[in-house]
Amino acid sequence: MLLPANLMIGVGLVGALLLATRFVALGRKLLVASVALLAICGYSPLGIWLLYPLEARFPAWDAARGAPDGIVVLGGAIDPDLSAAHDIPILGASMDRVIIAAGLARRYPNVRILYSGGNPNLIADDAAKEADYVAAVFKTLGIARDRLLLERRSRNTQENAEFARAMISPAPGERWLLVTSAFHMPRSVGVFRKAGFPIEPYPVDWRIGGRSELFQFSVSALEGLGRIDTATREWIGLVAYWATGKTSELFPGPHTTR
């Protein structure tokens, strides 16, 4: 309910219910506030302002250092429940993670690839795990199954880091890329550092073009609300992970990369 779209709709519903009580005036105010806030958040550049610092935190990976030893791809590219229901991989909004990882694997034929993704739902069928379906996608993209390590237990970013480190046990001096959405990279880097797994960020799946869009209004309210919800979820995650000791920095950045 802390996500802006849910919160604003909730305010509107409370306002509608109050219209049937003696608090009619308050109900009208809440309804007006709900509609106004939905319009502002849906059409204004507010979502872009929230996403920009997240996506701009880490630069593009520098290939000049040479081939990495491996690639860690964080889950989020596949809908595990829909995939289990139809017995076929159903790709989601973050499918760039798999496509870019496959491209890197073809470019560097000796690297190992670990895909870390279970099911983030509080209640989930053991059969509905992202990692169980991603091998078929990689195969379609030309990456053989024997190059993949599949981690299917993780439910969140912290477990991605902990389980990936346990599976790989990276040796000192090894270079592992971390492939995830640009807006998710700060929190991901923070938990991997906390888990003792040094990685090199490889951001993908950008949702905005850059600084030039900071004053761009949305044509569709759903587009704007989607940006705000995505960014708010990530900022809440950063604060929560830092407050609970899952990361050592509130807003991890490249300046602390070792």
Secondary structure by P-SEA (a helix, b strand, c coil): cccaaaaaaaaaaaaaaaccccaaaaaaaaaaaaaaaaaaaaccaaaaaaaccccccccccccccccccbbbbbcccccaaaaaacccccccccaaaaaaaaaaaaacccbbbbbbbccccccccccccccccaaaaaaaacccccccccccccccaaaaaaaaaaaccccccbbbbbbccccaaaaaaaaaaaacbbbbbbccccccccccccccccccaaaaaaaaaaaaaaaaaaaaaaaacccccccccccccc
